[in-house]
Amino acid sequence: MERQWVQVRRDLHQIPEIGYQEYKTQGYLESMINRLPQEHLHVEKWKTGLFVLVKGIEGKRTIGYRADIDGLPIKEETGYSFASQHEGYMHACGHDFHMTIALGALTEVVENRMQDDILFIFQPAEEGPGGAEPMQTSDFFQQHRPDIIFALHIDPSLPVGTVATKPGVLFANTSELFIDFYGKGGHAAYPHLTSDMLMAASAFNLQLQQLVSRVTDPLSEAVVTLGKMVAGTAGNIVAEHARVEGTMRTLDPQVIPLLREHIQTLLNGIEERYHCSTSVDFGASYYMVDNDSASVEQFKTAIQRTSVQYQEAPISMAGEDFGYFLKNIPGFMFWLGVESPYGLHHSKLQPKEEAIHVGIEAVTAALEKL
């Protein structure tokens, strides 16, 4: 059986698709689900995702389990024989693992019905623009709204056989950041006749770094990072346009709007100083993953009955739109150790496949206990 799930993971790894374009992925998931006994099973499509409801023996409650299904626009460099067949795209965040584990747990639940209804949620667009929040507005979700919900995420830094989580905040609030600067280009020999957008973007970046240290409360953990800057066309031409891209992360949901307000103030000053115009797009924003303490305790109890090792997790400044589920429904997220020398979103991420059966065991145990 373990070999079967390894092959499923490899099949899914070859067809990564970005948010709301997961058509092959959705089709593959449906084909796997259609092989299961259908008597107590109901499948409902939502855009490129799926709801899969397994009716319980009593069905007094509904337990939700979410697996995200999208990939990333990253060129794969793993050297796998089963590497991505979609050029420029890769499952570099482990969603191939997430889907495989969900299919494994779903198979266990179908073959060994539980007392409660179990709702498996195969969610698109976790990496962007975000599928968790709109998915909850669907009629099917509202009709079968879980009483408790949980999910996992692979962790390359943890050994195989280990899971980790904590009560309270696990992942941060996040917001993307895309800013364009528009000025006047010209010959590099006559900079006084231009409005240099490389200079404008650079000045903005330097001022941006002061927001966390001088605007936010020192006790409100926050980070603002620009990871990409593109400007100009040639070394002897003053840049007419520049673009910066980045992210904001904080453990206090009130800090994100504060940072946005001050970023706009900074841009107003840049426009006046560098005689330019700017446009800002804050992109997708994700709500913090705030674990319900009682649910975490139940999970710890469930794990103690398995061969899986549990440990307390530190808070992460990573973002996860599963937070939108936890904003409305009690539950939790946990890390699954997959032991890779390369981290999440890396082109060489190579999670150990032995972790797949560990994930299935942990998820199934939690479904039985919650």
TANOR-V227152 format. One line per field, one symbol per residue. ss: DSSP state (A for helix, B for strand, O for the rest). psi: psi as a letter, one per 40 degrees, with the letter a starting at -180 (. if undefined). A space follows every 10 residues. Layout:
ss: ???
psi: ???
This chain:
ss: OAAAAAAAAA AAAOOOOOOO OOAAAAAAAA AAAOOOOOOO BBBBBBOOBB BBBBOOOOOO OBBBBBBBOO OBOOOOOOOO OOOOOOOOOB OOOOAAAAAA AAAAAAAAAA AOOOOOBBBB BBBOOOOOOO OAAAAOOOAA AAAOOOOBBB BBBBBOOOOO OBBBBOOBBB BOBBBBBBBB BBOBOBBAAA AAAOBOAAAA AAAAAAAAOA AAAAOOOOOO OBBBBBBBBB BOOOOOBBOO BBBBBBBBBB OOAAAAAAAA AAAAAAAAAA AAAAOOBBBB BOOOBBOOBB BOAAAAAAAA AAAAOOOOBB BBOOOOOOOO OOAAAAAAOO BBBBBBBOOO OOOOOOOOOO OOOOAAAAAA AAAAAAAAAO
psi: dddddddddd dddefhiihe efdddddddd dddeeihedf hhhhihbeai hhhhhiddfd ihhihhhiei aighhhfdei efihehheii geeedddddd dddddddddd dgiidiihhh hghifdeieh eddddeeidd dddfhidiii iihiheeiih eiiiaiiahd iihihihhhh hhbhaahdef deeihheddd ddddddddee dddedihdeg hihhhhehhh iididfhhhd iihihaihhi ehdedddddd dddddddddd dddefiiihh heaihhiihh hhdddddddd ddddeaeihi ihiihieiih eddddedehi aiiiihhegi eiaieieehg iheeeddddd ddddddddd.
